[in-house]
Amino acid sequence: RRGARHERRGARGVMTALAAGALAPDERVRLTLAEHSRSEPVRVPSSARRALFSVGSDRVRLLATADPEAVVVETTSWVGTVSVPGFEVRIVPRVPMASIFAMLGGQDASIAWGSETSDFAGDGELLDGSALVVLRAVEAATRRGLLHGYRTREEESSTLRGRLLVDQLARRPWTVGAPVCRFEEFTSDVVENHLLRAAVVRVLGAPGLSPQTRRLAVELLARFDGVADADPRELALEIPLTRLNAHYEHAMGLARLAIDGFSIRHDAGERGANAFLVDVDLVFLRFVATELRARLWPAHRVEQAEELALDDAASLRATADILVRDASGPRLVIGTRYHLGDDDVPRRTGDPLHLMTGGGRDTARTPRDPAAAVANDAAAFFPVMVQAASLDLDAALVVYAHARRRPASRIRMPATRASVHSWHVDLDASWRELSDGLDDLAAHVRRLCG
């Protein structure tokens, strides 16, 4: 409700100022919206519209209106700030900032609940607080020194080192004084450090950071002396976890979020779109997986983004959000949905419920557009049901945080063996209440696993 009030107030203020001519030509229009919401029609300069398109429709969408000079700004699961020349959109989450930082920080209490982060949570500054969470994770991972590993190098050397590349010497005999050698070097210039360094650099490039956060970023960047700039193609590759780099896991996950969310695009040295955005759908998935992994170990293993074959020929494949295994094999498929959709109105007697009921304290509701509601429900429940059936499991689970139309606690489809259960995680609760709720979720998962 707070987000909706901010949204209406922000859009009305912009339209009023534009109509009255109060905005100077070079003044930036600022708009505040809640996640998964739409603004009223807003006049956005054409240059700002072009820059916003570079952010990507999966983050911020611009919808056309009858007025060619006005657009409707639609937000998705990404929260944060997008700033382009002449226009700024601030997307606020539906949950308290402390919950966002808790999900970002994961299991590390020193990262998620330090006094400085708590202050940012109280101030409601998503950008600075999220940046600090990322930096603290990097600092914790590298506190005892940077990870080192062996990298293959080839370089000209006046002394023989490693293996002499005779074929190159034969092609270039004039380099006999400094022939090319191939050798293994034990160095900190490894891909894990490339990723963490790139995240720190992205944080430093963000506008509006507090002096304290910027100072921490500068200190951390000095720690990566000797680590080269990362190749963008290298950062897109998945880094296998081993016994040697396991302590980097949490920091690398947050680093990828920072790299994906900071500095969307730069054109010819001129800032086209500068932003920090967090995909709360992805953050919620990682948070649930991390918390369940800690609570279910060692009897069960919790794996994230597990690829499954849906047919005997393995021609159809799908990725399960979370897969729970025990010694005998897969036991439960879990899908996470931060937001289940809210295109609904109060239900009238006799109206269809589709897959939703009025469970909990909410009044039973029915979709305003039945076809759209069926699509929303299918997107949440059918994938995990198909995945469970492909593994010959009795049950699947959907864990969600927001839904105006509460799903039924159990859904059984005819002629199938699998039932889909649902579970609500209350992110508006205090950390103690949230932790208790996650304990209950873990107990429910154990029951479903048998």
N, C-alpha and C positions, 0 to 999 in steps of 0.2 A: 504493500500500500504506500509506503514511503517513496519507493521508486516511482510509482505511478504519479504521485503528487509532484515529485521533482520533474518528471517528464512533461506533465501538462503545464506546470509553471514555466519551465524552460522554453517550451515551444511558444506559449502565449507571449512571453517576454520578447522573444526574437521577432515574432510577427508584428507586435505592437511597435517595437523600435524601428523596424523596417518601414512600416506604414507611415510613421511619423517623421521619417527621414532623420532619425536620431543617430544612425550609424554612419560614421564617416566612410568614404570609399576604401580606405586602407585599414579600417578597424576590423578586428576578427569577430565573427559571429560565434558564440559559444552556446552549445546545446547539451543538456544533461538528460540522459535516458536510462531506464532500467534495462537489464538484459532481457532478451526475448520480448521486445516491445517495439512500437512504432510511434514516431512523432507526428504532430500535425504538419500540414504542408509548410515547408520552410524554403525561403529563397536563398539559394546557394550560388555563389559566383561560379561561372563556367570553369575557371582555372581550378577552383577548389574541387569541383565535381570530377574533373579529370584526375586530380591527385588522389581523391578518395577511391576512384576505381582501381588504383594501383594497390590499395590495401587488400582487396580481394572480397568477393561477395560472400565468402564463408565467414567473414568477420563483420563487415558493415555493408548493408545493401542500400542502394538508392532506387526508389520506386518512382516512376513517372506519375504526374498528375495532369489534370486538364490544363493547368497553367504551365506553359513550357519553361518558365523561369523558376518554377517551384518543384521541389521533390519531397517525398516522404522518406525519412531515414529509418531503416529497420535494423534492429540489433539482433544478434544471435547469441551463442553461448560464450562469446568472447567479451570480457570485461576489461576496462582500463581506459586509456585516453588515446585518441587519434587527433593529431594536430597537423593541419595543412595550411598553406598560405590563405588567410582570410576566413578560415573556418576551423572550429574545434568541437569534437564530440567526446563527451565524457560518459562512459557506460558504467553504471554502478551495479554491483551485484545485489541479489535479493537477500543475501545472508549477511550477518555481521562480518566486519573486516577480520575479526579474530578468527572466525571460522575459515576464511580464505587462507590466512597465514598458517593455521593449523594444518590444513590440507597440503599447502605448499611445503611446510616444514617437515611433515611426515613424523617419523619416530624420534628424531633428534630434538629433545626438549630444549637444549641450549640454543637451537636455531629458532624453533617455533615460538618459544615462550620466554625469551629473554626480555629484560625490562625495556630495552629500546624498541623492540618489535611491538610490545604491548602499548607503548606510547603511540606508535604509528597507528595501531589498531584503533586507539581511542580517537585519534585525529581523523581517521577515515581516509588516509592518503594511500590509495592502492599502489600507485607508482613507486613512491619512496619505500613503503613497507615491503612490497614484493621484491624490489631491487635489493633491499637489505637482507631478505631471506636468502636470495640467490648468493649474495656475496658471503654470507656467513657459512653457507654450505661449502662454498669453495675454500674458504679459510679453514674450516674444520678438516676438510679432506687433505689439505696440503700443509697442515700445521707441523707435521714431523718431517717435512721435506717433500719435494716433488717426486712423483713416480718416475723411475728410470727403467729403461729397457734397451734391448739391442736393436739397432737399425742398420741395414745394409747401405753402405756408402761407396761411391766410386769417385775418386778424385786423383788429380795428378800429384805425385809426390817425388821428391828427390831421393827419398829413402824407401826401400822396399817395405811395404806394409800389407799384410794379408796376402791376397792372391794377385799376382801380376797378370794383367789381361794381355796375353801375347798376341791375340788376334788384332787388337787395336794398335799394338806396337808395330805389328807387321804392316798395317795400313798407313801408319804415320811414323815412320822410322826416325824422323827428325825430332820426335819427342823423347828420345832415348834418355836424355838428361833428367826428365821428369815424367816417367811413364805413368799410365793410369793403373791404379790398384783398386781392388775391391776388398772391403774389410767390414767386419762387424764392430760397431761402436756402441759402447754402453753410455747412453745419453738420456737427458730429460726431454729431448726433442721428439716426443712420441705423440701419437694421435690423442690419447687421453688428455694430455696437457694442452694440445692444440684446442680441444673443445672447451676446456675450462677458461683458457686465456681469451678465446673468442667471446665467451659470455661476459667476461669482465670488461672487455673493450666495448661491447654493445651497451653495457650498463653505463659506462662513462660517457657514451654519446647521447644519452637520454637527457632531455631538458627537464628542469624543475627538480633535480635531486637536491636534497639537503646537503650542506657542507660536510656534515658528519659522514653521510653515505658516500659522497664523492671522495672524501679523504680515504675511507676504507678501500674503495676501488683502486685508487692510485697506489696505495701500499701493496695491495694484492698484485697489481700489474707488475710491480718491481720484483715480486717473488718469481715471476715467470721469465726472468732474464735468461736468455739463451734458448728460449722456445720460439720457434719461427711462427709467422702468421699462418693461419690455417687455410688450406685450399677448400673453397666452398663445397666441392664434390666430396672431399674427405669427410666433412662434417655431416653429410647426408647418410653416410654409411653407419650401420649398426656396429657398435663396439662389443665384441664378445667379453663376457665377464669371466675372470679367472680368479684364482686364489691371490694373485699379485695385485690386481686392480679392484678387488671387491670393495675396498674402503672408499673408492671413488664413485660407487654406483649412485648414491643419492645425489651427490653434487653434479654428476653428468646428466641425470634426469632433469634437474632444475636448470642446468646450463642450456639444454635443448629448448626448454620453455622460454628462457630469456632470449636466445638467438632467434627463435620463431616470432617472439612478440615485440622485440625492440627494432627500431629503425627499419620499417617496412620497405622503403625504397628511397634511393638517392639518384638524382638525375644530373649528370654533368657537373657535379660539385654543388648543385643547388638542391636544397632540401625539398623533396616533393611531398613526402609524408613521413612524419616522425611520430612514433607511437610506442606505447607499451601496452600490450594486450595479453591477457591470460585466458586460455580456453578452459573454462570451468568444467566442461564435459570431460576433458582429458585429465584435469587435475583431480576430479572426483573419482574417476576410474582408478588412477594410481593410488589415491588415498585409501579407497576401499581395499584394493589388492594388498597394499602394504600393511594395513591394520589386520586384515585376516591372516596374512602370512605370519605375523608375529604371534597371533593368538592360536593358530591351528598347528603350529610346529610343535613336536616333530611327527605327530601322528599323520598329518596331512601336508602335502605340498601344494602351494598356491602359485600357479603360473599365469602370467599375463600375456595377452595377445597371442594365444596359441592357435595355430592354423590347423583346421580340421578338414578332412575329406567327407563330403556329404553323400557320395555315391560309391558303389563298388569299384568303378573304374577310376575314381579320384579325378574325374573331369570337372566336377563342381567342388569348389573349395570355399570355406568361410573362416573368419577369424573370430574365435571366442574371446570376449573381453577378459574373463577369468575362468580358469579350469582348475578344479580341485581334484587332486589325486591322492591315493594312499598306496600301500604296498601292492594291492591287487590291480591297480590301474585307475582310469578316470572314474570319479564318483559323482561330480556335480558340475554343471555349466552355469555360470553366473553372468548375467548381463547387467551393466550399470547404466542408468539414465538419470542424469542430473535434473532434467526437466522433461516431464511427460506431456507437455502441451496444455493450453488453457483456453482453447476455442470452444467455450461452453456457456450454457445458460441454465437456470434452475430447471429441473426435470418436472414434466407434467405427468399426471397419472396415466399409465399405459404407454409412455414413450419408451423406446428401446434403450438399453444401457450398453449394448455392444459388449466389450470386455470389461467395462468399468461398473463399479457400484458406488454407493455413497458411503463406503466404509469409514470407520473412525468417527470423528466429530463432525465431519463435513456433511452438508446437505447433499442428497443424491442429485446428480446433474446429468444432463444429456447434451450431446453436441449440438451446436448451432447448425453446423453442416455435417450431417451424418456420414457422408462419403469421406470428408476430411478426418473425422474422428476415427473411422475404421482404419484409415491409413496410418494415423498416429498410433493407434493401439497395436496394429500389426507390426509397425516398426519396432515397438518395444517388446512384444511377447512372441511373435512368430519366429524370429531368428533363433532365440535360445531353445524354443521347442524343436525346431528342425535340427539344431546342433545336438540336443539331447537324444533325439531319435537316431541320429547317425552314430552315436556312441552306445546305443541300446541302454540308455539310462532311464530310470523311473521318474526323475524330477529335474527341473531346472529352476532357477531363481532370478528374479529381476529386483535389483536394489536401486531405489530412486530417492531423490531428495525433495522434489517439488511436484505436486500434481493437484490441481483443483478438483478433478474427478478422481478420487482415490480408487486404485485398482482393487479388485477382489483379492483376498489373501491366497486363494487357490483357484486356478482355472484348469479344467480338464476338457480336452478336445475329444470328440467322439472318434472311435476307431483308432486311437493312439494309446500307447502305453504311458506316455510322459504327461505329467502335470506341471504347470508353471506356477510357482509360488511368488509372492511379492513381499518386499520388506521396505519400510520407510526409515530413512536415516534423518533425524531432525538436526539440521545444521544450525538452527536458530538457538539451540540449547547451549548451556555453559559447557566448558571443556569436560568437567566431571560428568555431567549428564550425557554428553556425547560419547565419552569413553564407556560409560555404563551401557548405552545403547549398542555400541559396537561389540561389547561382551555378549549381549543378548543375541546379536546377529551371528556371532561366531558359534554360540550354542545352537542356534537354529540350523546353521550349516552342518554342524556335526549330526544333528538329528536327520537331516535330509540325506546325508552321506551314509546313514545306517550304521 
